[in-house]
């Protein structure tokens, strides 16, 4: 499971951390556009919730919460941002 999660995070990071994508995301957020909210809602439903379920099932003794998944996502975004800005 750790290897699979690591591969996924690397692939996700490669997909979202392009100059153009980050520029659009930042500009939309600063403009108050609903794009960011829709994107983050989509991430929560289609990516973070299934990840939490799989991690919980694989670990057995630990329950991965939505908050844990947002922390993982935030850490990924934080690590990638300096290289873009």
PEQUI-V518514 format. One record per residue. RES is the residue in three letters. PHI is phi in whole degrees, -180 to 180 (* if undefined). Layout:
BEGIN
((RES/PHI) (RES/PHI))
END
This chain:
BEGIN
((UNK/*) (UNK/-60) (UNK/-67) (UNK/-64) (UNK/-64) (UNK/-64) (UNK/-62) (UNK/-63) (UNK/-62) (UNK/-65) (UNK/-67) (UNK/-62) (UNK/-61) (UNK/-62) (UNK/-75) (UNK/-95) (UNK/-95) (UNK/-111) (UNK/-56) (UNK/-63) (UNK/-64) (UNK/-67) (UNK/-63) (UNK/-62) (UNK/-62) (UNK/-66) (UNK/-64) (UNK/-63) (UNK/-65) (UNK/-67) (UNK/-83) (UNK/79) (UNK/-70) (UNK/-78) (UNK/-54) (UNK/-62) (UNK/-63) (UNK/-63) (UNK/-64) (UNK/-68) (UNK/-63) (UNK/-63) (UNK/-60) (UNK/-62) (UNK/-78) (UNK/-94) (UNK/-122) (UNK/-70) (UNK/-63) (UNK/-63) (UNK/-63) (UNK/-61) (UNK/-63) (UNK/-68) (UNK/-64) (UNK/-61) (UNK/-65) (UNK/-72) (UNK/-78) (UNK/77) (UNK/-91) (UNK/-113) (UNK/-103) (UNK/-79) (UNK/-98) (UNK/-60) (UNK/-62) (UNK/-59) (UNK/-68) (UNK/-66) (UNK/-64) (UNK/-63) (UNK/-62) (UNK/-62) (UNK/-65) (UNK/-65) (UNK/-65) (UNK/-61) (UNK/-66) (UNK/-86) (UNK/-62) (UNK/-58) (UNK/-73) (UNK/-97) (UNK/-77))
END
